[in-house]
Amino acid sequence: MNRNRRFRNTAAVSVLAFPLLLSGCSLFGAGSSAQIDPPPADVEAQMLESIGAEKTSSEQTSFMTEEALSTVYLENEHGLLAPVALHLPEGDASLKLNRMLETIVQDGPYDSLIPAGFAGVLPAGTEVKAVTVKQDEKLAVVEFNGAFADYAKEDERKILEALTWTLTGTPGVEKVQLWVDGEKLNEMPVGGTPLDRPLSRSIGINLELRDGSSLSQSSPVVVYFSAATPDGVQYFVPVTRFVPAGNDPVQAALGELLQGPQRGDGLERVVTDNTKLESVEKSQDGVVTVSLQDDMFEAGEKLPAQMMQSLVLTVAQNADDSKVRIWVNGQKEVIGMDNQKYSEPVVRPETINAIPL
């Protein structure tokens, strides 16, 4: 059986397990993200070093907005970071960010709330002493105890990515500054990654570098592939790839998405081998229209929700959270197996990957 036939069969089965998925635009909300910028030249060598050191599903996770959920970035079984939406205990609203960071501590106080196949990346024993948000600067200042420095050098970038993406997923936070026991960190304590300026999503996440590539001549884009938990629940994983500088970021990101994931990292394709990008257009009202060609799908056929959702996430991430609509094979009536009409403008969801325990 060829890969495209397996793709169709998986999609046909998966629709049976979508009780929480989108049924209309009302379940979408404006997400919080930042444009990915090229990493500073002075950390290129460290990034390259840290990277070098480093089931097809019958269920689909919820792709919806729910205020009670908090999204944190956890490490999966293949060493990649993924956003996971959790129901954290209620408490003082001013300490919500503290609780979110405590969730990504190994063997931390909320370890029992983490789904199977995931783990925190902050060293065991790390305490979140304070999280202060400077609203005028959109800056979160985080202070840890000394145990924060008790990690392996090869985990340093992953720790920075998890901290940054967890905190900047909160409205009003775009930058992060780190302190330990009352002293501001100017560099990370083990590998020496420079912290002379606040962290932002410009550092990327789950970086993939091609052999011989130069970061100084490239621009990063973020694409969303699929993975599966040990129980077969599918979820989305963001991956940063580097494309030639000057390329349109949305077209470049979609090109990477169509290429598919690299082998050995546990990620799965979200489109068929036949999917081709026909055009990308951005209207004056800020809507990005993606036109695809794929002879696997017939006119009027509902398309796999996972494919549609991955396209929305990828486009929005690389287009300043623009609204997205998708046309396929010239058809301007595109409906997913989640009954969402993707041919009308939608925005990226506030919450993804609500994985059951």
PyMOL commands that set and color helices and strands:
alter all, ss='L'
color gray80, all
select helices_A, chain A and resi 3-17+25-27+41-53+93-103+111-113+146-149+153-167+201-203+215-217+249-259+305-317
alter helices_A, ss='H'
color red, helices_A
select strands_A, chain A and resi 59-60+70-75+81-86+128-134+139-144+175-180+183-184+207-208+218-228+233-244+276-282+287-293+323-328
alter strands_A, ss='S'
color yellow, strands_A
deselect
rebuild
show_as cartoon
